[in-house]
Structures are given as C-alpha cells and as structure tokens.
C-alpha cells in the first residue's frame, strides 16, 4: 500500500496533469499579452497617442508609416488586453490613441469631416482610403467599450465624406486616393501604378472593405444605407476573388511581379470582412469565400509557423522578411472560422501561429529599450545603398490581439 502511494505521488510530481499543463500554457499566454500591452502602452504610442511606426533596427530610429491605421490597430489590441486583464493603464493608453485619431478630422474646407490620414513613405501626405478603414474597427471597439460617442461620430462623418466622394456603387468599389489639400479624388492616376497613363478601374479603386467599416457604421446608426454599401462591397469581393482564394487584381497583390506576388495581410483583411458579412446575414457564400482564403493562407504558412512578407503564386518566397503580423492575423481569422464554421481544418495552423508568436518576441529586458517587449516582424529591404531592417509595430498590435482571442477561445 505504501509503495503504491509513493509511486502515485512520484508520478504526479514528475508528470503534471493535463490541467496543470494547460494552466501553465494559459499563464504563459497571459504573460505575453501583458508584455505586449505594456510595450504598446509605453513605447509604441508616443506622447500624443500616435503610433511611432516602423523601428529601424540598424539606425535606432522610428519611421512613421500610415499612422492612422497603425495607431488604431494598437488601440484594438489594447482594448482586447483590457477586457482580459481589467488593467486600467491599457484602457488609458487606448483612449489616448483614440483621442489622437479623432484629432485628425478636418473641420473646414473641401475635406470637411474627412480625416487627414496621411499614408506616409513614398505616398507622402496623400490620403489612402484604407489608411482610415484599416483602423476603424479598433476605433469602434474603443467606442463600444467606453461609450464615448466622439469616436464613432468622427468615424461616421469621415465615412459619409468617403461615400459622397469616393464610392462607385455600380462597381462595388471605392477610389483609393484623395488629395489632402484639395480633396481631389485620383480617378485617372495612381501612385501605386505611376507608369500607367490610362489605369484601369482596378488600379485606381478597390473593394476597400478592410476593417468592415460600413458594417460598424450600420451597427452604430441602424441606417440601412450603410448595410447596403457593406453588402455591395462584399458582393464585389465574391465576384472578384480568384479560385486560389486571393484578390490578385488589386494592389498590394501584384499579378505581374514574378508570376504573382501575394501580400500577406491584404487578403486576410478581405476575408475578415466576409466573415463579418456572414455574421450579419448568415449567407453561407461569404463564409465559404473566407474559408477559401483561410486555406490559402494555411498553405503559405511554413512548418515552423512562419509566414513571410514576400510570397508568390508559384510557391516561392523570400526568407529575409518574417511577417509576424500575418502569422497573428491569420490566427485571428482561423479562430473565427473554427467557431463559425465548426471546423477543425485550421487547428494545426492555429497552434503553429501560437507557438511562433510566443517564441518570437523581444525580452522585456532587451538592451534596446525601443524593442523590449516587442513582437517580431522583420521587413527587410535595400534603400539608397543602405540595408533596412524594420521591426513593425503592427506585429505587436496583431500579436497580443491574437493571443487574447486564443485565450478567450479556450475559456
């Protein structure tokens, strides 16, 4: 009897129960969420509440890039972290970011009501449609959490301006670019296709449904016109999706580049909006199209969980750029589809994303304070004879949002 009891105690000490292992894993995930949220609160957002952008690992400098949507994705992650932890500093940081975001609104002139959402980089101050809409889901999450109507109302006024000036209802598209001074809409030229003298409609406009902006406007106002626009964009996505699950007619995908370059997040944005269409309408076509994209992204994921920034239709990829934001964003999509489609198809991919994200983070005690606690993403390129390795803020923003969704799915 004594021997049997001794063996049982020994086995329990050497081989923890499944529940103990699960609890340890959950604590690891929660710790990573807190680490990412702390970093986002103190480093990623500057004193004004704006996202600093991409960190140049070589020069040690921050390079601002599409701050409107980058800021709002940091906000989204902070809202999710607050909902899990109830740590008020995350809410405070999210509100600071939201206040900066709504401060972008024009209050007079031809762009009255629109947001001065500069693209940055080679596009300078030009306003790219999705520089706004890629961030509005984070802004609406903040509105729903706080009840502060300013966040939703400023978004609505920007959306109304875009409908009035940029919408092409018969095509199910929105024009991409607006001039930040005159409000001119670029209908016959594109900074993404500068050599095209007579660009096609798909080179100057896109479904631009990233962030499912018009669904959120419908939820906020109850006005049917926003729902109608959202569904029109979703129908456009169904019509224009390739059999491979991607939308190759639109930048930043590039059908002409080495047989077809696939952007690692653009297609997920579209699929996420189709998932939102399914939850609104229960129309299975939207869910099936999102599943097609999710399967294609699963094919792009490597055995160790990596998804690269540069991928091509022929199966090639460039190893120099690790796209941590795509690893996490894919995980977010796969988790949603697991629940809505009641499928186990992506379970292995979800776990690969989880393990990749947990392993590929900078320690909080990293000697470079600009990186301590960051989630990994390395976009590498040559520029003016120098080599640039950018650690992108969106890796962290999508990273702890994914971890929050994962932990919630286990609850």
Residue, then its C-alpha position, 0 to 999 in steps of 0.5 A: x500500500x505504501x509503495x503504491x502511494x509513493x509511486x502515485x505521488x512520484x508520478x504526479x510530481x514528475x508528470x503534471x496533469x493535463x490541467x496543470x499543463x494547460x494552466x501553465x500554457x494559459x499563464x504563459x499566454x497571459x504573460x505575453x499579452x501583458x508584455x505586449x500591452x505594456x510595450x504598446x502602452x509605453x513605447x509604441x504610442x508616443x506622447x500624443x497617442x500616435x503610433x511611432x511606426x516602423x523601428x529601424x533596427x540598424x539606425x535606432x530610429x522610428x519611421x512613421x508609416x500610415x499612422x492612422x491605421x497603425x495607431x488604431x490597430x494598437x488601440x484594438x489590441x489594447x482594448x482586447x488586453x483590457x477586457x482580459x486583464x481589467x488593467x486600467x493603464x491599457x484602457x488609458x493608453x487606448x483612449x489616448x490613441x483614440x483621442x489622437x485619431x479623432x484629432x485628425x478630422x478636418x473641420x473646414x474646407x473641401x475635406x470637411x469631416x474627412x480625416x487627414x490620414x496621411x499614408x506616409x513613405x513614398x505616398x507622402x501626405x496623400x490620403x489612402x482610403x484604407x489608411x482610415x478603414x484599416x483602423x476603424x474597427x479598433x476605433x469602434x471597439x474603443x467606442x463600444x467599450x467606453x461609450x464615448x460617442x466622439x469616436x464613432x461620430x468622427x468615424x461616421x462623418x469621415x465615412x459619409x465624406x468617403x461615400x459622397x466622394x469616393x464610392x462607385x456603387x455600380x462597381x462595388x468599389x471605392x477610389x483609393x486616393x484623395x488629395x489632402x489639400x484639395x480633396x481631389x479624388x485620383x480617378x485617372x492616376x495612381x501612385x501605386x501604378x505611376x507608369x500607367x497613363x490610362x489605369x484601369x478601374x482596378x488600379x485606381x479603386x478597390x473593394x476597400x472593405x478592410x476593417x468592415x467599416x460600413x458594417x460598424x457604421x450600420x451597427x452604430x446608426x441602424x441606417x440601412x444605407x450603410x448595410x447596403x454599401x457593406x453588402x455591395x462591397x462584399x458582393x464585389x469581393x465574391x465576384x472578384x476573388x480568384x479560385x486560389x482564394x486571393x484578390x490578385x487584381x488589386x494592389x498590394x497583390x501584384x499579378x505581374x511581379x514574378x508570376x504573382x506576388x501575394x501580400x500577406x495581410x491584404x487578403x486576410x483583411x478581405x476575408x475578415x470582412x466576409x466573415x463579418x458579412x456572414x455574421x450579419x446575414x448568415x449567407x453561407x457564400x461569404x463564409x465559404x469565400x473566407x474559408x477559401x482564403x483561410x486555406x490559402x493562407x494555411x498553405x503559405x504558412x511554413x512548418x515552423x509557423x512562419x509566414x513571410x512578407x514576400x510570397x508568390x503564386x508559384x510557391x516561392x518566397x523570400x526568407x529575409x522578411x518574417x511577417x509576424x503580423x500575418x502569422x497573428x492575423x491569420x490566427x485571428x481569422x482561423x479562430x473565427x472560422x473554427x467557431x463559425x464554421x465548426x471546423x477543425x481544418x485550421x487547428x494545426x495552423x492555429x497552434x503553429x501561429x501560437x507557438x511562433x508568436x510566443x517564441x518570437x518576441x523581444x525580452x522585456x529586458x532587451x538592451x534596446x529599450x525601443x524593442x523590449x517587449x516587442x513582437x517580431x516582424x522583420x521587413x527587410x529591404x535595400x534603400x539608397x545603398x543602405x540595408x533596412x531592417x524594420x521591426x513593425x509595430x503592427x506585429x505587436x498590435x496583431x500579436x497580443x490581439x491574437x493571443x487574447x482571442x486564443x485565450x478567450x477561445x479556450x475559456 
